[in-house]
Amino acid sequence: MTPELKNQICTLKSQTEIAVALGTKPQTVSLWLSGKVPANRVIPLCQALNWSVTPHEVREDIYPNPTDGLPSQEA
């Protein structure tokens, strides 16, 4: 994950808020933000951030098109 994306995510919600929303620990979220978000957590993360960050931005390797993974009304 790029530092710019990490900063964008952290301005939207704290690591603790993300962890609570996803039922995990803040330390786990910190690991994701320092590396890669697991494939099964990309969509829930984007939902927790109210789609302000897209799956494409989080994991371009899994969601190669900018609208991949978005709900139909957001695409």
PDB file of N, CA, C and O in Angstrom, chain B, residues numbered from 101:
ATOM      1  N   MET B 101       0.850  -1.174   0.000  1.00  0.00           N
ATOM      2  CA  MET B 101       0.000   0.000   0.000  1.00  0.00           C
ATOM      3  C   MET B 101       0.896   1.237   0.000  1.00  0.00           C
ATOM      4  O   MET B 101       1.889   1.310   0.723  1.00  0.00           O
ATOM      5  N   THR B 102       0.522   2.188  -0.816  1.00  0.00           N
ATOM      6  CA  THR B 102       1.323   3.416  -0.895  1.00  0.00           C
ATOM      7  C   THR B 102       1.109   4.276   0.348  1.00  0.00           C
ATOM      8  O   THR B 102       0.050   4.205   0.971  1.00  0.00           O
ATOM      9  N   PRO B 103       2.086   5.077   0.708  1.00  0.00           N
ATOM     10  CA  PRO B 103       1.913   5.980   1.847  1.00  0.00           C
ATOM     11  C   PRO B 103       0.751   6.950   1.640  1.00  0.00           C
ATOM     12  O   PRO B 103       0.067   7.318   2.594  1.00  0.00           O
ATOM     13  N   GLU B 104       0.531   7.362   0.393  1.00  0.00           N
ATOM     14  CA  GLU B 104      -0.565   8.284   0.102  1.00  0.00           C
ATOM     15  C   GLU B 104      -1.913   7.639   0.401  1.00  0.00           C
ATOM     16  O   GLU B 104      -2.789   8.269   0.994  1.00  0.00           O
ATOM     17  N   LEU B 105      -2.080   6.381  -0.009  1.00  0.00           N
ATOM     18  CA  LEU B 105      -3.342   5.675   0.242  1.00  0.00           C
ATOM     19  C   LEU B 105      -3.520   5.436   1.737  1.00  0.00           C
ATOM     20  O   LEU B 105      -4.620   5.590   2.267  1.00  0.00           O
ATOM     21  N   LYS B 106      -2.456   5.067   2.402  1.00  0.00           N
ATOM     22  CA  LYS B 106      -2.523   4.864   3.858  1.00  0.00           C
ATOM     23  C   LYS B 106      -2.967   6.150   4.543  1.00  0.00           C
ATOM     24  O   LYS B 106      -3.827   6.113   5.423  1.00  0.00           O
ATOM     25  N   ASN B 107      -2.396   7.286   4.154  1.00  0.00           N
ATOM     26  CA  ASN B 107      -2.787   8.568   4.734  1.00  0.00           C
ATOM     27  C   ASN B 107      -4.242   8.888   4.439  1.00  0.00           C
ATOM     28  O   ASN B 107      -4.959   9.390   5.305  1.00  0.00           O
ATOM     29  N   GLN B 108      -4.681   8.599   3.225  1.00  0.00           N
ATOM     30  CA  GLN B 108      -6.075   8.851   2.852  1.00  0.00           C
ATOM     31  C   GLN B 108      -7.012   8.028   3.733  1.00  0.00           C
ATOM     32  O   GLN B 108      -8.009   8.542   4.240  1.00  0.00           O
ATOM     33  N   ILE B 109      -6.688   6.761   3.910  1.00  0.00           N
ATOM     34  CA  ILE B 109      -7.521   5.892   4.738  1.00  0.00           C
ATOM     35  C   ILE B 109      -7.535   6.378   6.180  1.00  0.00           C
ATOM     36  O   ILE B 109      -8.590   6.417   6.812  1.00  0.00           O
ATOM     37  N   CYS B 110      -6.378   6.745   6.700  1.00  0.00           N
ATOM     38  CA  CYS B 110      -6.276   7.174   8.096  1.00  0.00           C
ATOM     39  C   CYS B 110      -6.954   8.516   8.362  1.00  0.00           C
ATOM     40  O   CYS B 110      -7.314   8.808   9.502  1.00  0.00           O
ATOM     41  N   THR B 111      -7.132   9.332   7.329  1.00  0.00           N
ATOM     42  CA  THR B 111      -7.878  10.575   7.524  1.00  0.00           C
ATOM     43  C   THR B 111      -9.384  10.307   7.556  1.00  0.00           C
ATOM     44  O   THR B 111     -10.146  11.090   8.122  1.00  0.00           O
ATOM     45  N   LEU B 112      -9.807   9.200   6.948  1.00  0.00           N
ATOM     46  CA  LEU B 112     -11.232   8.852   6.940  1.00  0.00           C
ATOM     47  C   LEU B 112     -11.656   8.219   8.263  1.00  0.00           C
ATOM     48  O   LEU B 112     -12.675   8.596   8.841  1.00  0.00           O
ATOM     49  N   LYS B 113     -10.875   7.264   8.731  1.00  0.00           N
ATOM     50  CA  LYS B 113     -11.162   6.571   9.992  1.00  0.00           C
ATOM     51  C   LYS B 113      -9.848   6.136  10.621  1.00  0.00           C
ATOM     52  O   LYS B 113      -8.859   5.880   9.933  1.00  0.00           O
ATOM     53  N   SER B 114      -9.865   6.060  11.950  1.00  0.00           N
ATOM     54  CA  SER B 114      -8.669   5.577  12.646  1.00  0.00           C
ATOM     55  C   SER B 114      -8.554   4.067  12.485  1.00  0.00           C
ATOM     56  O   SER B 114      -9.517   3.394  12.119  1.00  0.00           O
ATOM     57  N   GLN B 115      -7.374   3.551  12.760  1.00  0.00           N
ATOM     58  CA  GLN B 115      -7.173   2.103  12.683  1.00  0.00           C
ATOM     59  C   GLN B 115      -8.086   1.386  13.665  1.00  0.00           C
ATOM     60  O   GLN B 115      -8.558   0.285  13.381  1.00  0.00           O
ATOM     61  N   THR B 116      -8.338   1.992  14.812  1.00  0.00           N
ATOM     62  CA  THR B 116      -9.236   1.399  15.799  1.00  0.00           C
ATOM     63  C   THR B 116     -10.666   1.365  15.272  1.00  0.00           C
ATOM     64  O   THR B 116     -11.357   0.358  15.430  1.00  0.00           O
ATOM     65  N   GLU B 117     -11.115   2.443  14.654  1.00  0.00           N
ATOM     66  CA  GLU B 117     -12.472   2.475  14.096  1.00  0.00           C
ATOM     67  C   GLU B 117     -12.636   1.424  12.996  1.00  0.00           C
ATOM     68  O   GLU B 117     -13.666   0.756  12.915  1.00  0.00           O
ATOM     69  N   ILE B 118     -11.623   1.286  12.159  1.00  0.00           N
ATOM     70  CA  ILE B 118     -11.669   0.276  11.097  1.00  0.00           C
ATOM     71  C   ILE B 118     -11.715  -1.116  11.717  1.00  0.00           C
ATOM     72  O   ILE B 118     -12.496  -1.964  11.287  1.00  0.00           O
ATOM     73  N   ALA B 119     -10.887  -1.349  12.720  1.00  0.00           N
ATOM     74  CA  ALA B 119     -10.835  -2.658  13.381  1.00  0.00           C
ATOM     75  C   ALA B 119     -12.183  -3.015  13.990  1.00  0.00           C
ATOM     76  O   ALA B 119     -12.648  -4.147  13.853  1.00  0.00           O
ATOM     77  N   VAL B 120     -12.808  -2.065  14.656  1.00  0.00           N
ATOM     78  CA  VAL B 120     -14.117  -2.318  15.263  1.00  0.00           C
ATOM     79  C   VAL B 120     -15.147  -2.641  14.177  1.00  0.00           C
ATOM     80  O   VAL B 120     -15.934  -3.576  14.321  1.00  0.00           O
ATOM     81  N   ALA B 121     -15.137  -1.871  13.106  1.00  0.00           N
ATOM     82  CA  ALA B 121     -16.096  -2.091  12.017  1.00  0.00           C
ATOM     83  C   ALA B 121     -15.920  -3.460  11.364  1.00  0.00           C
ATOM     84  O   ALA B 121     -16.890  -4.057  10.898  1.00  0.00           O
ATOM     85  N   LEU B 122     -14.675  -3.960  11.329  1.00  0.00           N
ATOM     86  CA  LEU B 122     -14.398  -5.235  10.662  1.00  0.00           C
ATOM     87  C   LEU B 122     -14.238  -6.401  11.629  1.00  0.00           C
ATOM     88  O   LEU B 122     -13.971  -7.526  11.205  1.00  0.00           O
ATOM     89  N   GLY B 123     -14.398  -6.145  12.922  1.00  0.00           N
ATOM     90  CA  GLY B 123     -14.307  -7.217  13.907  1.00  0.00           C
ATOM     91  C   GLY B 123     -12.919  -7.812  14.035  1.00  0.00           C
ATOM     92  O   GLY B 123     -12.760  -9.026  14.165  1.00  0.00           O
ATOM     93  N   THR B 124     -11.920  -6.951  13.996  1.00  0.00           N
ATOM     94  CA  THR B 124     -10.539  -7.412  14.127  1.00  0.00           C
ATOM     95  C   THR B 124      -9.801  -6.492  15.096  1.00  0.00           C
ATOM     96  O   THR B 124     -10.425  -5.652  15.744  1.00  0.00           O
ATOM     97  N   LYS B 125      -8.511  -6.639  15.199  1.00  0.00           N
ATOM     98  CA  LYS B 125      -7.711  -5.824  16.120  1.00  0.00           C
ATOM     99  C   LYS B 125      -7.029  -4.677  15.371  1.00  0.00           C
ATOM    100  O   LYS B 125      -6.701  -4.812  14.192  1.00  0.00           O
ATOM    101  N   PRO B 126      -6.816  -3.550  16.053  1.00  0.00           N
ATOM    102  CA  PRO B 126      -6.113  -2.434  15.426  1.00  0.00           C
ATOM    103  C   PRO B 126      -4.728  -2.825  14.905  1.00  0.00           C
ATOM    104  O   PRO B 126      -4.275  -2.296  13.890  1.00  0.00           O
ATOM    105  N   GLN B 127      -4.058  -3.744  15.593  1.00  0.00           N
ATOM    106  CA  GLN B 127      -2.735  -4.184  15.148  1.00  0.00           C
ATOM    107  C   GLN B 127      -2.824  -4.887  13.795  1.00  0.00           C
ATOM    108  O   GLN B 127      -1.924  -4.764  12.964  1.00  0.00           O
ATOM    109  N   THR B 128      -3.904  -5.618  13.583  1.00  0.00           N
ATOM    110  CA  THR B 128      -4.109  -6.299  12.308  1.00  0.00           C
ATOM    111  C   THR B 128      -4.293  -5.275  11.199  1.00  0.00           C
ATOM    112  O   THR B 128      -3.723  -5.414  10.116  1.00  0.00           O
ATOM    113  N   VAL B 129      -5.087  -4.250  11.469  1.00  0.00           N
ATOM    114  CA  VAL B 129      -5.307  -3.184  10.485  1.00  0.00           C
ATOM    115  C   VAL B 129      -3.980  -2.493  10.189  1.00  0.00           C
ATOM    116  O   VAL B 129      -3.698  -2.167   9.036  1.00  0.00           O
ATOM    117  N   SER B 130      -3.171  -2.270  11.205  1.00  0.00           N
ATOM    118  CA  SER B 130      -1.855  -1.651  11.016  1.00  0.00           C
ATOM    119  C   SER B 130      -0.990  -2.478  10.072  1.00  0.00           C
ATOM    120  O   SER B 130      -0.298  -1.924   9.217  1.00  0.00           O
ATOM    121  N   LEU B 131      -1.025  -3.798  10.222  1.00  0.00           N
ATOM    122  CA  LEU B 131      -0.271  -4.672   9.327  1.00  0.00           C
ATOM    123  C   LEU B 131      -0.761  -4.538   7.889  1.00  0.00           C
ATOM    124  O   LEU B 131       0.040  -4.500   6.955  1.00  0.00           O
ATOM    125  N   TRP B 132      -2.069  -4.468   7.720  1.00  0.00           N
ATOM    126  CA  TRP B 132      -2.636  -4.299   6.365  1.00  0.00           C
ATOM    127  C   TRP B 132      -2.156  -3.003   5.747  1.00  0.00           C
ATOM    128  O   TRP B 132      -1.761  -2.968   4.582  1.00  0.00           O
ATOM    129  N   LEU B 133      -2.191  -1.931   6.535  1.00  0.00           N
ATOM    130  CA  LEU B 133      -1.824  -0.616   6.009  1.00  0.00           C
ATOM    131  C   LEU B 133      -0.332  -0.505   5.722  1.00  0.00           C
ATOM    132  O   LEU B 133       0.099   0.361   4.961  1.00  0.00           O
ATOM    133  N   SER B 134       0.446  -1.379   6.332  1.00  0.00           N
ATOM    134  CA  SER B 134       1.885  -1.390   6.084  1.00  0.00           C
ATOM    135  C   SER B 134       2.265  -2.332   4.946  1.00  0.00           C
ATOM    136  O   SER B 134       3.391  -2.295   4.449  1.00  0.00           O
ATOM    137  N   GLY B 135       1.329  -3.169   4.542  1.00  0.00           N
ATOM    138  CA  GLY B 135       1.607  -4.145   3.488  1.00  0.00           C
ATOM    139  C   GLY B 135       0.447  -4.236   2.519  1.00  0.00           C
ATOM    140  O   GLY B 135       0.131  -3.282   1.808  1.00  0.00           O
ATOM    141  N   LYS B 136      -0.188  -5.411   2.503  1.00  0.00           N
ATOM    142  CA  LYS B 136      -1.338  -5.637   1.626  1.00  0.00           C
ATOM    143  C   LYS B 136      -2.546  -6.040   2.453  1.00  0.00           C
ATOM    144  O   LYS B 136      -2.436  -6.799   3.416  1.00  0.00           O
ATOM    145  N   VAL B 137      -3.695  -5.518   2.061  1.00  0.00           N
ATOM    146  CA  VAL B 137      -4.949  -5.929   2.673  1.00  0.00           C
ATOM    147  C   VAL B 137      -5.289  -7.315   2.114  1.00  0.00           C
ATOM    148  O   VAL B 137      -5.245  -7.510   0.899  1.00  0.00           O
ATOM    149  N   PRO B 138      -5.629  -8.282   2.980  1.00  0.00           N
ATOM    150  CA  PRO B 138      -5.998  -9.603   2.472  1.00  0.00           C
ATOM    151  C   PRO B 138      -7.189  -9.510   1.514  1.00  0.00           C
ATOM    152  O   PRO B 138      -8.071  -8.668   1.682  1.00  0.00           O
ATOM    153  N   ALA B 139      -7.198 -10.373   0.525  1.00  0.00           N
ATOM    154  CA  ALA B 139      -8.232 -10.338  -0.516  1.00  0.00           C
ATOM    155  C   ALA B 139      -9.637 -10.357   0.068  1.00  0.00           C
ATOM    156  O   ALA B 139     -10.517  -9.648  -0.421  1.00  0.00           O
ATOM    157  N   ASN B 140      -9.860 -11.155   1.100  1.00  0.00           N
ATOM    158  CA  ASN B 140     -11.202 -11.266   1.667  1.00  0.00           C
ATOM    159  C   ASN B 140     -11.596 -10.067   2.530  1.00  0.00           C
ATOM    160  O   ASN B 140     -12.728 -10.001   3.008  1.00  0.00           O
ATOM    161  N   ARG B 141     -10.684  -9.126   2.735  1.00  0.00           N
ATOM    162  CA  ARG B 141     -10.974  -7.931   3.541  1.00  0.00           C
ATOM    163  C   ARG B 141     -11.068  -6.647   2.718  1.00  0.00           C
ATOM    164  O   ARG B 141     -11.387  -5.591   3.264  1.00  0.00           O
ATOM    165  N   VAL B 142     -10.797  -6.721   1.429  1.00  0.00           N
ATOM    166  CA  VAL B 142     -10.799  -5.510   0.594  1.00  0.00           C
ATOM    167  C   VAL B 142     -12.198  -4.885   0.541  1.00  0.00           C
ATOM    168  O   VAL B 142     -12.358  -3.705   0.852  1.00  0.00           O
ATOM    169  N   ILE B 143     -13.199  -5.659   0.155  1.00  0.00           N
ATOM    170  CA  ILE B 143     -14.567  -5.128   0.035  1.00  0.00           C
ATOM    171  C   ILE B 143     -15.084  -4.648   1.395  1.00  0.00           C
ATOM    172  O   ILE B 143     -15.601  -3.534   1.476  1.00  0.00           O
ATOM    173  N   PRO B 144     -14.966  -5.445   2.470  1.00  0.00           N
ATOM    174  CA  PRO B 144     -15.416  -4.936   3.777  1.00  0.00           C
ATOM    175  C   PRO B 144     -14.708  -3.652   4.204  1.00  0.00           C
ATOM    176  O   PRO B 144     -15.331  -2.773   4.800  1.00  0.00           O
ATOM    177  N   LEU B 145     -13.414  -3.534   3.905  1.00  0.00           N
ATOM    178  CA  LEU B 145     -12.687  -2.307   4.237  1.00  0.00           C
ATOM    179  C   LEU B 145     -13.274  -1.121   3.483  1.00  0.00           C
ATOM    180  O   LEU B 145     -13.526  -0.067   4.067  1.00  0.00           O
ATOM    181  N   CYS B 146     -13.488  -1.295   2.197  1.00  0.00           N
ATOM    182  CA  CYS B 146     -14.054  -0.202   1.384  1.00  0.00           C
ATOM    183  C   CYS B 146     -15.456   0.169   1.860  1.00  0.00           C
ATOM    184  O   CYS B 146     -15.815   1.346   1.878  1.00  0.00           O
ATOM    185  N   GLN B 147     -16.246  -0.829   2.245  1.00  0.00           N
ATOM    186  CA  GLN B 147     -17.582  -0.556   2.788  1.00  0.00           C
ATOM    187  C   GLN B 147     -17.473   0.233   4.088  1.00  0.00           C
ATOM    188  O   GLN B 147     -18.225   1.185   4.300  1.00  0.00           O
ATOM    189  N   ALA B 148     -16.546  -0.155   4.958  1.00  0.00           N
ATOM    190  CA  ALA B 148     -16.359   0.536   6.238  1.00  0.00           C
ATOM    191  C   ALA B 148     -15.941   1.986   6.033  1.00  0.00           C
ATOM    192  O   ALA B 148     -16.199   2.842   6.879  1.00  0.00           O
ATOM    193  N   LEU B 149     -15.295   2.255   4.901  1.00  0.00           N
ATOM    194  CA  LEU B 149     -14.863   3.623   4.572  1.00  0.00           C
ATOM    195  C   LEU B 149     -15.874   4.337   3.688  1.00  0.00           C
ATOM    196  O   LEU B 149     -15.570   5.370   3.091  1.00  0.00           O
ATOM    197  N   ASN B 150     -17.083   3.776   3.608  1.00  0.00           N
ATOM    198  CA  ASN B 150     -18.178   4.353   2.806  1.00  0.00           C
ATOM    199  C   ASN B 150     -17.785   4.554   1.350  1.00  0.00           C
ATOM    200  O   ASN B 150     -18.202   5.521   0.712  1.00  0.00           O
ATOM    201  N   TRP B 151     -16.974   3.628   0.829  1.00  0.00           N
ATOM    202  CA  TRP B 151     -16.549   3.621  -0.568  1.00  0.00           C
ATOM    203  C   TRP B 151     -15.745   4.858  -0.960  1.00  0.00           C
ATOM    204  O   TRP B 151     -15.615   5.161  -2.146  1.00  0.00           O
ATOM    205  N   SER B 152     -15.198   5.583   0.038  1.00  0.00           N
ATOM    206  CA  SER B 152     -14.316   6.718  -0.263  1.00  0.00           C
ATOM    207  C   SER B 152     -12.999   6.241  -0.852  1.00  0.00           C
ATOM    208  O   SER B 152     -12.291   6.996  -1.518  1.00  0.00           O
ATOM    209  N   VAL B 153     -12.682   4.978  -0.596  1.00  0.00           N
ATOM    210  CA  VAL B 153     -11.532   4.307  -1.181  1.00  0.00           C
ATOM    211  C   VAL B 153     -12.089   3.103  -1.921  1.00  0.00           C
ATOM    212  O   VAL B 153     -12.923   2.375  -1.382  1.00  0.00           O
ATOM    213  N   THR B 154     -11.642   2.888  -3.137  1.00  0.00           N
ATOM    214  CA  THR B 154     -12.190   1.805  -3.953  1.00  0.00           C
ATOM    215  C   THR B 154     -11.337   0.538  -3.850  1.00  0.00           C
ATOM    216  O   THR B 154     -10.151   0.608  -3.527  1.00  0.00           O
ATOM    217  N   PRO B 155     -11.944  -0.616  -4.124  1.00  0.00           N
ATOM    218  CA  PRO B 155     -11.160  -1.855  -4.147  1.00  0.00           C
ATOM    219  C   PRO B 155      -9.970  -1.767  -5.099  1.00  0.00           C
ATOM    220  O   PRO B 155      -8.901  -2.310  -4.817  1.00  0.00           O
ATOM    221  N   HIS B 156     -10.155  -1.089  -6.218  1.00  0.00           N
ATOM    222  CA  HIS B 156      -9.073  -0.898  -7.193  1.00  0.00           C
ATOM    223  C   HIS B 156      -7.889  -0.176  -6.553  1.00  0.00           C
ATOM    224  O   HIS B 156      -6.739  -0.535  -6.807  1.00  0.00           O
ATOM    225  N   GLU B 157      -8.156   0.831  -5.731  1.00  0.00           N
ATOM    226  CA  GLU B 157      -7.083   1.571  -5.075  1.00  0.00           C
ATOM    227  C   GLU B 157      -6.372   0.715  -4.022  1.00  0.00           C
ATOM    228  O   GLU B 157      -5.161   0.828  -3.832  1.00  0.00           O
ATOM    229  N   VAL B 158      -7.134  -0.134  -3.347  1.00  0.00           N
ATOM    230  CA  VAL B 158      -6.576  -0.952  -2.272  1.00  0.00           C
ATOM    231  C   VAL B 158      -5.760  -2.122  -2.811  1.00  0.00           C
ATOM    232  O   VAL B 158      -4.652  -2.378  -2.341  1.00  0.00           O
ATOM    233  N   ARG B 159      -6.308  -2.832  -3.800  1.00  0.00           N
ATOM    234  CA  ARG B 159      -5.621  -4.006  -4.366  1.00  0.00           C
ATOM    235  C   ARG B 159      -5.827  -4.036  -5.872  1.00  0.00           C
ATOM    236  O   ARG B 159      -6.687  -4.761  -6.373  1.00  0.00           O
ATOM    237  N   GLU B 160      -5.052  -3.262  -6.579  1.00  0.00           N
ATOM    238  CA  GLU B 160      -5.135  -3.192  -8.040  1.00  0.00           C
ATOM    239  C   GLU B 160      -4.844  -4.551  -8.685  1.00  0.00           C
ATOM    240  O   GLU B 160      -5.316  -4.824  -9.789  1.00  0.00           O
ATOM    241  N   ASP B 161      -4.076  -5.396  -8.008  1.00  0.00           N
ATOM    242  CA  ASP B 161      -3.767  -6.722  -8.552  1.00  0.00           C
ATOM    243  C   ASP B 161      -4.996  -7.627  -8.604  1.00  0.00           C
ATOM    244  O   ASP B 161      -5.075  -8.511  -9.457  1.00  0.00           O
ATOM    245  N   ILE B 162      -5.950  -7.420  -7.706  1.00  0.00           N
ATOM    246  CA  ILE B 162      -7.171  -8.225  -7.680  1.00  0.00           C
ATOM    247  C   ILE B 162      -8.304  -7.524  -8.423  1.00  0.00           C
ATOM    248  O   ILE B 162      -9.122  -8.178  -9.071  1.00  0.00           O
ATOM    249  N   TYR B 163      -8.353  -6.204  -8.332  1.00  0.00           N
ATOM    250  CA  TYR B 163      -9.397  -5.395  -8.955  1.00  0.00           C
ATOM    251  C   TYR B 163      -8.748  -4.460  -9.984  1.00  0.00           C
ATOM    252  O   TYR B 163      -8.555  -3.276  -9.706  1.00  0.00           O
ATOM    253  N   PRO B 164      -8.414  -4.982 -11.163  1.00  0.00           N
ATOM    254  CA  PRO B 164      -7.629  -4.210 -12.136  1.00  0.00           C
ATOM    255  C   PRO B 164      -8.363  -3.024 -12.759  1.00  0.00           C
ATOM    256  O   PRO B 164      -7.716  -2.072 -13.194  1.00  0.00           O
ATOM    257  N   ASN B 165      -9.681  -3.055 -12.812  1.00  0.00           N
ATOM    258  CA  ASN B 165     -10.441  -1.941 -13.387  1.00  0.00           C
ATOM    259  C   ASN B 165     -10.934  -1.023 -12.279  1.00  0.00           C
ATOM    260  O   ASN B 165     -11.299  -1.502 -11.205  1.00  0.00           O
ATOM    261  N   PRO B 166     -10.953   0.277 -12.512  1.00  0.00           N
ATOM    262  CA  PRO B 166     -11.349   1.225 -11.467  1.00  0.00           C
ATOM    263  C   PRO B 166     -12.726   0.968 -10.853  1.00  0.00           C
ATOM    264  O   PRO B 166     -12.962   1.349  -9.707  1.00  0.00           O
ATOM    265  N   THR B 167     -13.631   0.337 -11.582  1.00  0.00           N
ATOM    266  CA  THR B 167     -14.974   0.098 -11.040  1.00  0.00           C
ATOM    267  C   THR B 167     -15.160  -1.318 -10.513  1.00  0.00           C
ATOM    268  O   THR B 167     -16.241  -1.649 -10.026  1.00  0.00           O
ATOM    269  N   ASP B 168     -14.142  -2.157 -10.596  1.00  0.00           N
ATOM    270  CA  ASP B 168     -14.243  -3.533 -10.078  1.00  0.00           C
ATOM    271  C   ASP B 168     -14.509  -3.525  -8.566  1.00  0.00           C
ATOM    272  O   ASP B 168     -13.870  -2.795  -7.810  1.00  0.00           O
ATOM    273  N   GLY B 169     -15.451  -4.343  -8.160  1.00  0.00           N
ATOM    274  CA  GLY B 169     -15.740  -4.497  -6.744  1.00  0.00           C
ATOM    275  C   GLY B 169     -16.678  -3.463  -6.166  1.00  0.00           C
ATOM    276  O   GLY B 169     -17.107  -3.593  -5.020  1.00  0.00           O
ATOM    277  N   LEU B 170     -17.006  -2.438  -6.934  1.00  0.00           N
ATOM    278  CA  LEU B 170     -17.909  -1.414  -6.441  1.00  0.00           C
ATOM    279  C   LEU B 170     -19.365  -1.865  -6.553  1.00  0.00           C
ATOM    280  O   LEU B 170     -19.715  -2.614  -7.465  1.00  0.00           O
ATOM    281  N   PRO B 171     -20.214  -1.408  -5.625  1.00  0.00           N
ATOM    282  CA  PRO B 171     -21.649  -1.681  -5.790  1.00  0.00           C
ATOM    283  C   PRO B 171     -22.130  -1.028  -7.085  1.00  0.00           C
ATOM    284  O   PRO B 171     -21.561  -0.027  -7.521  1.00  0.00           O
ATOM    285  N   SER B 172     -23.140  -1.569  -7.681  1.00  0.00           N
ATOM    286  CA  SER B 172     -23.587  -1.084  -9.003  1.00  0.00           C
ATOM    287  C   SER B 172     -23.936   0.396  -9.009  1.00  0.00           C
ATOM    288  O   SER B 172     -23.684   1.068 -10.009  1.00  0.00           O
ATOM    289  N   GLN B 173     -24.505   0.931  -7.936  1.00  0.00           N
ATOM    290  CA  GLN B 173     -24.861   2.352  -7.918  1.00  0.00           C
ATOM    291  C   GLN B 173     -23.633   3.249  -7.811  1.00  0.00           C
ATOM    292  O   GLN B 173     -23.711   4.431  -8.146  1.00  0.00           O
ATOM    293  N   GLU B 174     -22.510   2.721  -7.358  1.00  0.00           N
ATOM    294  CA  GLU B 174     -21.284   3.504  -7.224  1.00  0.00           C
ATOM    295  C   GLU B 174     -20.446   3.471  -8.497  1.00  0.00           C
ATOM    296  O   GLU B 174     -19.631   4.366  -8.720  1.00  0.00           O
ATOM    297  N   ALA B 175     -20.632   2.466  -9.325  1.00  0.00           N
ATOM    298  CA  ALA B 175     -19.771   2.244 -10.488  1.00  0.00           C
ATOM    299  C   ALA B 175     -19.910   3.269 -11.565  1.00  0.00           C
ATOM    300  O   ALA B 175     -19.235   3.182 -12.591  1.00  0.00           O
TER     301      ALA B 175
END
